Amino acid sequence: MLFQDLVIQIATEGRISGDADFQPLVIGLINELFKEAVESQRPMELRCETLLDLTSGVEFVELPDNFFIHHQVRFIDIDTQKVYSLTDQDKAASPAPRGLYGHPKTFEIQSGQIILKPPLAIVTGDKLHLVYYKIPPVLTPALLQTQNPLIRLEPFLIRGCVRRIRMLHGDDLQVAQILGGDVSSAATAYSKDEPIRNSRPDKG
């Protein structure tokens, strides 16, 4: 459907259709939920893959301009043509394949770059095979008359926007109970997270 129709449906189901001042709120929620949808639903329409060239001794490589979130990062060794997956640096990494000691094992994504670790054995001609998801659509008032390119995400967008609108602007008892439960859970977890100090034995 057109983005305009999507906004109208969300406003109607969220019971804010009578107030045009809420349109920027709905547009902002759609943009936020597009990002969440890509992170959780991984739509094939936004999936891409590319080969990135590496340079001897250089540990970082620039990401594509449309990069949003990675799916898989694989190292291609020019000398042996071996291909193996790299591990996110926050996870336990496996050794590099036999014969590739010193080659990268992990990666970190930071400030528009992939940083490879360790970088010592990287040579010009090596490549990264990057499978990733593109930046999702960014809705603006000027684009309301365009077609939503990710039609199958519309139920997700509608449900998510309506629930958040109700949480922000509604007097719905069910929403109040959801919020109350969230606050209670957070408070319980916080109280259980207090440091436990061992009592010191009495001297003497």
Residue pairs with C-beta under 8 A, 6 or more apart in sequence:
1 9
1 147
1 148
1 151
1 154
2 144
2 145
2 146
2 147
2 148
3 30
3 139
3 143
3 144
3 145
3 146
3 147
3 148
4 144
4 145
6 30
6 148
6 154
6 157
6 158
7 23
7 26
7 27
7 30
7 144
8 17
9 158
10 26
10 29
10 30
10 157
10 158
10 161
10 162
10 165
11 17
11 22
11 23
11 26
13 158
13 162
14 26
14 161
14 162
14 165
14 166
14 169
15 165
15 170
16 22
16 25
16 26
16 165
16 169
22 165
23 141
24 141
25 165
25 168
26 161
26 165
27 139
27 140
27 141
29 160
29 161
29 164
29 165
30 139
30 157
30 161
31 138
31 139
33 156
33 157
33 160
33 161
34 136
34 137
34 138
34 139
34 150
34 153
34 157
35 68
35 136
36 160
37 43
37 136
37 150
37 153
37 156
37 157
38 46
38 68
38 69
38 133
38 136
39 69
41 153
41 156
42 71
42 133
43 133
43 150
43 152
43 153
45 149
45 150
46 68
46 133
46 134
46 136
46 150
47 71
47 131
47 132
47 133
47 134
48 64
48 66
48 131
48 132
48 133
48 134
49 129
49 130
49 131
49 132
50 64
50 129
50 130
50 132
51 76
51 127
51 128
51 129
51 130
52 61
52 62
52 114
52 127
52 128
52 130
53 61
53 127
54 61
54 116
54 122
54 123
54 124
54 125
54 126
54 127
54 128
55 122
55 124
56 122
56 123
56 124
57 119
57 120
57 122
58 119
58 122
59 115
59 116
59 117
59 118
59 119
59 122
60 113
60 114
60 115
60 116
61 113
61 114
61 116
61 128
62 112
62 113
63 109
63 112
63 113
63 114
63 130
63 132
64 130
64 132
66 134
66 135
67 112
67 132
67 134
67 135
68 132
68 133
68 134
68 135
68 136
69 132
69 133
70 109
70 130
70 131
70 132
70 133
71 131
71 132
71 133
72 85
72 129
72 130
72 131
73 85
73 86
73 107
73 114
73 128
73 129
73 130
73 131
74 83
74 84
74 85
74 86
74 128
74 129
74 130
75 83
75 84
75 85
75 86
75 103
75 104
75 116
75 126
75 127
75 128
75 129
76 82
76 83
76 126
76 127
76 128
76 129
77 83
77 100
77 103
77 126
78 123
78 125
78 126
78 127
79 123
80 99
80 100
82 97
82 99
82 100
83 129
84 96
84 97
84 100
86 104
86 105
86 106
86 107
86 116
87 93
87 94
87 105
87 106
87 107
88 106
88 107
88 108
89 106
89 107
89 108
89 117
93 105
93 106
94 105
95 105
96 102
96 103
96 104
96 105
100 121
101 121
102 118
102 120
102 121
103 118
103 121
103 122
104 116
104 117
104 118
104 119
104 121
104 122
105 117
105 118
106 116
106 117
107 114
107 115
107 116
107 117
108 114
108 115
108 117
109 115
114 128
114 130
116 122
116 128
136 150
137 148
137 149
137 150
148 154
163 175
166 172
166 175
167 175
167 178
167 179
